Amino acid sequence: MRRVTAVFQSLPGVPVLALYRATNAEIKPSLDRDLSGGAGDVLVHLVKPGTMYGERLYQLDMRFERTFGAGRTRLAVNADIYNVLNASTVLAHNNAFGRGSPTGGPAVWLTPTEILPARFLKLGAQLRF
């Protein structure tokens, strides 16, 4: 017996946020006072949550299976191919928006921290007797 199966996923992209850590020194001129409760800084959403999303995820996984038989014994051999389209969609990214890295490097906002794993093959077999 030969069998081919496929799973196609189409999922919305990850939410895009821009979180800025504003210091008391930056906020004090507009408030004419210090932040309440002795807070040294406050986290500010520069992009309203739920309004921006990253690239949509499209993923295709397939399985090819062949069964061989002799009497009551059956051997099923299969090959699973994940991410057939070899997409490299961003699954997570940095939401911190700011002045760059502490070492003075470029800003890190929207730098990918996780992407869809590359296409790979898994082989398997099952013996029934």
Summary of the structure (lengths in Angstrom):
residues: 129
radius of gyration: 25.2
end to end distance: 16.6
largest distance: 87.5
contacts: 295
relative contact order: 0.24
helix: 9%
strand: 50%
